[in-house]
Amino acid sequence: MIRYFFDIRDDGHLYPDEEGLDLNDLRDAKMEAAHTMADIARDAGRSGDDHDVTIEVRTGKCGFR
């Protein structure tokens, strides 16, 4: 298993994933990111807020504290 981290950028603000998830491979990580993005889009649609959101998938801590 590989630990993947899903950092969220929302309107230029970075929200680093401090915990991550243990997944089998990159395909599973991409699926997790897609499901998370769908949840974010659904919530934004309900609230009527416009957001510029991306999810950055990484392995390792990459210097975030």
C-alpha positions in Angstrom: 0.0 0.0 0.0 1.1 3.6 -0.7 0.0 6.6 1.4 -1.5 9.3 -0.9 -2.2 12.9 0.2 -5.0 15.0 -1.3 -4.2 18.7 -1.0 -7.0 21.0 -1.8 -6.6 24.4 -3.4 -9.7 26.6 -3.1 -9.6 30.0 -4.7 -5.8 30.1 -4.3 -5.7 28.9 -0.6 -3.9 25.6 0.0 -5.4 23.1 2.5 -2.8 20.4 2.8 -3.8 16.9 3.7 -2.0 16.0 6.8 -3.2 12.4 7.2 -3.5 10.9 3.7 -5.0 7.5 2.8 -3.3 4.1 2.2 -4.3 3.0 -1.2 -3.2 0.2 -3.6 -2.1 2.4 -6.5 -2.3 5.6 -8.5 -5.6 4.5 -10.1 -7.3 4.2 -6.7 -5.9 7.6 -5.7 -7.3 9.2 -8.9 -10.7 7.6 -8.1 -10.6 9.0 -4.6 -9.7 12.5 -5.9 -12.6 12.3 -8.4 -15.1 11.3 -5.7 -13.8 14.1 -3.4 -14.1 16.6 -6.3 -17.7 15.5 -7.0 -18.6 16.0 -3.3 -17.0 19.5 -3.4 -18.9 20.4 -6.6 -22.2 19.1 -5.1 -21.7 21.2 -1.9 -20.8 24.3 -3.9 -23.8 23.9 -6.2 -26.1 23.7 -3.2 -24.6 26.8 -1.6 -24.5 28.8 -4.9 -20.9 29.8 -4.3 -18.4 29.9 -7.1 -15.1 28.2 -6.4 -11.9 27.6 -8.3 -10.9 24.2 -6.7 -8.2 21.7 -7.5 -7.0 18.6 -5.8 -3.3 17.8 -5.9 -2.4 14.2 -5.3 1.0 13.4 -3.8 2.9 10.8 -1.9 5.1 11.7 1.0 4.9 14.9 3.1 6.8 17.1 0.6 7.7 19.7 3.2 4.3 20.5 4.5 4.2 21.0 8.3 
